[in-house]
Amino acid sequence: MTNIAFHFYGHARSFAQTHASFVENVLKVNEKMNIDVFIHTWTEIEHTAPRRHFTKIKEFEGKPVDQELLKELYRPAGLMVEDQVSLTDSEKRFVDERGGTYKHYTIVKNISHTIHKSNLLRHAASKNYDFCILTRLDIGFNRPLNLESLVDNSTPAFMGFSEGEFEKSIFYPYMETNNLVRNQMKYITGIDLLMLAKPQVMDRIANWRNEIFSKGSRGTELDLTRIVHENNFFPHLLYYSKPTNFNIVRLNPTI
């Protein structure tokens, strides 16, 4: 049986609403596979500061995540809930010298931290996994995500792949936007929303946090794109598009 590790990271926000879609379009569709869930999230269910994607709502300020409900719904093989992290004095000096803003680097530090911790939870399980999937608790799966056709490299869809190529492949979603004219090999969009890769590739992605205050950061997608290219990973479009097949379900209304 194929073992799949689902790495959920970041704010839990709409997990109670998105859970049903995860069950219907992921778990039920892939019943022949063993899927384990690992979750790293924050003590507060939502951002408290305004972000460019959504407005601030008073009722969510400081609201704690319902950990018991999270456990009941997702039955995680590993769960960690922490307070968000802040910049240290040395990291602030790096930002001052390198250029950028504290806000940007705080966001990136927290994203990379939660991805790293979700990956550590998988390692703590002491179990071998064939593939890892990185995603978020606020992702709603609108249509079936059939993993069997993706992870079996003996199927016709993967003919022509050498074993070495397949071991270093990374799959990311198709983004239905006018910006698709961009070269997506140079700027891999959506890789932080949904990504499928072998465990060793996921380990490298999860180590991204160790480079933020040495190499600097341009933002999540661009940082992860750099890692893909520097490590000679093979990026492939995952034909599971946003927003038709999946989308972000926010508590806060968009601006």
Phi and psi in degrees as a GROMACS rama.xvg file:
@    title "Ramachandran Plot"
@    xaxis  label "Phi"
@    yaxis  label "Psi"
@TYPE xy
-73.3637  132.104  THR-2
-102.946  123.991  ASN-3
-118.763  131.386  ILE-4
-105.333  118.978  ALA-5
-92.7042  116.616  PHE-6
-98.0013  106.003  HIS-7
-94.5943  137.655  PHE-8
-141.529  163.631  TYR-9
87.6555  -170.521  GLY-10
-61.4186  139.36  HIS-11
-75.8488  -23.3913  ALA-12
12.8738  -87.8739  ARG-13
-98.2826  27.6027  SER-14
-57.8753  -32.9675  PHE-15
-67.4717  -29.5917  ALA-16
-84.2317  -36.8427  GLN-17
-82.673  -17.9607  THR-18
-56.1929  -42.9459  HIS-19
-58.9957  -38.8979  ALA-20
-69.8787  -31.9343  SER-21
-66.091  -43.2485  PHE-22
-64.0037  -48.9904  VAL-23
-70.3259  -44.0436  GLU-24
-103.1  -3.33951  ASN-25
-123.322  -61.8185  VAL-26
-65.239  -48.8568  LEU-27
-68.1843  -36.0192  LYS-28
-68.2075  -28.0755  VAL-29
-116.897  44.4338  ASN-30
-63.4499  -23.3242  GLU-31
-77.9427  -7.01076  LYS-32
-107.34  155.187  MET-33
-94.5442  112.896  ASN-34
-112.464  120.734  ILE-35
-109.006  142.197  ASP-36
-108.828  132.834  VAL-37
-125.478  130.337  PHE-38
-128.081  124.529  ILE-39
-116.912  126.667  HIS-40
-143.948  178.789  THR-41
-103.666  157.321  TRP-42
-63.4492  -33.9224  THR-43
-93.4297  137.343  GLU-44
-70.9478  -22.1654  ILE-45
-147.27  159.517  GLU-46
-58.0823  143.825  HIS-47
-100.393  -17.8098  THR-48
-97.4053  147.366  ALA-49
-60.8735  140.414  PRO-50
-122.37  162.623  ARG-51
-65.9244  -20.4774  ARG-52
-83.6566  -22.0555  HIS-53
-156.202  163.328  PHE-54
-91.4647  164.45  THR-55
-87.4748  134.318  LYS-56
-121.488  127.973  ILE-57
-56.3558  -37.7607  LYS-58
-65.3647  -18.5145  GLU-59
-94.3529  -7.73147  PHE-60
-64.0531  117.788  GLU-61
72.268  7.61122  GLY-62
-69.6013  123.575  LYS-63
-75.8509  150.374  PRO-64
-71.9475  141.398  VAL-65
-81.4288  91.8262  ASP-66
-66.1664  -35.3026  GLN-67
-66.922  -40.5434  GLU-68
-67.0198  -38.8273  LEU-69
-59.5426  -44.1846  LEU-70
-66.2969  -41.847  LYS-71
-63.474  -42.1224  GLU-72
-77.0746  -47.9541  LEU-73
-96.1657  -16.6954  TYR-74
44.8835  56.8182  ARG-75
-67.3614  144.507  PRO-76
-74.6454  -19.9508  ALA-77
-153.488  135.357  GLY-78
-141.309  133.738  LEU-79
-138.179  131.412  MET-80
-123.134  124.361  VAL-81
-135.232  162.311  GLU-82
-72.9193  150.408  ASP-83
-65.4718  156.028  GLN-84
-100.254  154.423  VAL-85
-116.304  168.342  SER-86
-73.5889  139.29  LEU-87
-81.9343  169.623  THR-88
-60.526  -41.1138  ASP-89
-67.3968  -34.6679  SER-90
-69.4761  -36.0254  GLU-91
-64.5874  -38.1361  LYS-92
-64.8795  -37.8898  ARG-93
-60.4263  -45.7589  PHE-94
-62.8097  -42.4039  VAL-95
-60.7217  -40.5665  ASP-96
-79.5493  -37.1656  GLU-97
-82.6072  -30.7995  ARG-98
99.9641  149.55  GLY-99
125.284  -171.84  GLY-100
-123.351  153.686  THR-101
-60.9666  -37.9114  TYR-102
-61.1008  -48.1008  LYS-103
-59.7464  -48.6141  HIS-104
-70.6365  -29.1172  TYR-105
-66.7548  -42.5943  THR-106
-61.1477  -48.987  ILE-107
-66.0855  -38.7168  VAL-108
-61.3301  -43.1918  LYS-109
-67.9737  -40.4758  ASN-110
-63.5569  -46.4627  ILE-111
-67.2269  -32.6896  SER-112
-65.99  -45.7363  HIS-113
-71.7198  -33.5943  THR-114
-63.8858  -44.2675  ILE-115
-60.3297  -44.6169  HIS-116
-69.752  -36.0067  LYS-117
-64.1431  -35.2017  SER-118
-68.9391  -37.9364  ASN-119
-63.606  -34.6735  LEU-120
-61.6192  -38.9379  LEU-121
-62.6251  -44.6306  ARG-122
-61.4835  -36.9702  HIS-123
-66.559  -20.4593  ALA-124
-73.4782  -14.8938  ALA-125
51.5378  48.3265  SER-126
-135.958  143.576  LYS-127
-84.6814  130.587  ASN-128
-118.487  142.122  TYR-129
-78.786  -36.4356  ASP-130
-146.142  156.359  PHE-131
-121.049  145.72  CYS-132
-125.348  125.114  ILE-133
-101.008  126.542  LEU-134
-157.349  -173.215  THR-135
-124.682  157.814  ARG-136
-71.5349  -16.003  LEU-137
-96.882  15.6693  ASP-138
-90.73  124.943  ILE-139
-97.7272  126.134  GLY-140
-92.0534  106.726  PHE-141
-82.0245  -26.8727  ASN-142
-136.14  161.323  ARG-143
-57.5638  134.177  PRO-144
-106.807  95.89  LEU-145
-85.2098  105.359  ASN-146
-81.3234  -23.9025  LEU-147
-58.8806  -39.947  GLU-148
-72.9839  -16.276  SER-149
-91.5642  -40.8694  LEU-150
-93.4207  -6.13596  VAL-151
-97.2735  101.862  ASP-152
-79.681  10.2634  ASN-153
-95.8923  -6.09013  SER-154
-75.3876  158.99  THR-155
-55.6955  -29.0593  PRO-156
-61.3697  -23.219  ALA-157
-113.114  13.029  PHE-158
-63.5513  137.213  MET-159
99.4228  -13.7259  GLY-160
-81.0869  128.072  PHE-161
-78.146  161.473  SER-162
-60.6162  -39.0317  GLU-163
-63.7207  -39.3416  GLY-164
-65.3005  -44.4073  GLU-165
-64.4996  -37.4895  PHE-166
-65.5803  -24.3976  GLU-167
-110.774  17.0461  LYS-168
-85.5922  152.629  SER-169
-138.79  131.96  ILE-170
-112.8  132.247  PHE-171
-136.021  160.577  TYR-172
-81.0429  158.079  PRO-173
-82.3236  127.166  TYR-174
-103.789  117.564  MET-175
-83.5099  77.1271  GLU-176
-135.702  164.293  THR-177
-66.6496  -15.8116  ASN-178
-80.0205  3.81804  ASN-179
-67.1498  -7.20027  LEU-180
-67.7922  -16.1672  VAL-181
-65.5355  150.544  ARG-182
-74.1115  105.233  ASN-183
-76.4399  -3.53876  GLN-184
-81.5476  -23.5123  MET-185
-92.7535  -28.6387  LYS-186
-136.783  99.0661  TYR-187
-85.3597  102.864  ILE-188
-82.5399  146.118  THR-189
76.7978  3.63166  GLY-190
-65.4711  -23.239  ILE-191
-87.095  -8.53966  ASP-192
-93.8732  -38.7201  LEU-193
-157.643  121.54  LEU-194
-147.888  136.2  MET-195
-120.771  132.528  LEU-196
-161.358  165.84  ALA-197
-68.0981  155.52  LYS-198
-54.5398  -38.8802  PRO-199
-68.0239  -30.6347  GLN-200
-71.9596  -41.9555  VAL-201
-62.878  -35.3837  MET-202
-59.4239  -41.8483  ASP-203
-67.3148  -41.2605  ARG-204
-60.7076  -42.4232  ILE-205
-68.5914  -20.68  ALA-206
-83.2507  2.24148  ASN-207
-53.501  -35.5481  TRP-208
-60.0218  -25.6921  ARG-209
-75.7606  -8.31831  ASN-210
-108.801  -10.5969  GLU-211
-60.0718  -39.0793  ILE-212
-104.012  26.4386  PHE-213
-128.299  -43.9867  SER-214
-98.1047  -15.352  LYS-215
86.9752  174.171  GLY-216
-139.988  135.171  SER-217
-103.666  -6.10123  ARG-218
129.653  160.381  GLY-219
-55.6427  -56.2497  THR-220
-62.6946  -41.9548  GLU-221
-70.16  -37.0828  LEU-222
-63.7026  -45.513  ASP-223
-68.8894  -33.474  LEU-224
-59.8984  -43.5274  THR-225
-59.5683  -44.3171  ARG-226
-61.9078  -41.7967  ILE-227
-57.9071  -47.5162  VAL-228
-72.2086  -41.542  HIS-229
-63.5302  -29.1893  GLU-230
-99.7995  7.72732  ASN-231
55.6562  38.2555  ASN-232
-74.8685  158.261  PHE-233
-104.031  105.736  PHE-234
-82.3898  137.861  PRO-235
-136.25  142.133  HIS-236
-69.2114  130.323  LEU-237
-89.89  113.285  LEU-238
-77.9058  65.2793  TYR-239
-141.423  92.678  TYR-240
-88.9223  154.668  SER-241
-107.484  127.613  LYS-242
-101.549  1.32956  PRO-243
-62.7706  -49.0894  THR-244
-90.6524  -31.0224  ASN-245
-150.275  159.873  PHE-246
-157.22  166.581  ASN-247
-87.3278  130.71  ILE-248
-109.605  106.609  VAL-249
-98.3782  151.563  ARG-250
-77.0652  -37.1962  LEU-251
-88.7512  139.934  ASN-252
-67.8737  146.752  PRO-253
-70.814  154.391  THR-254
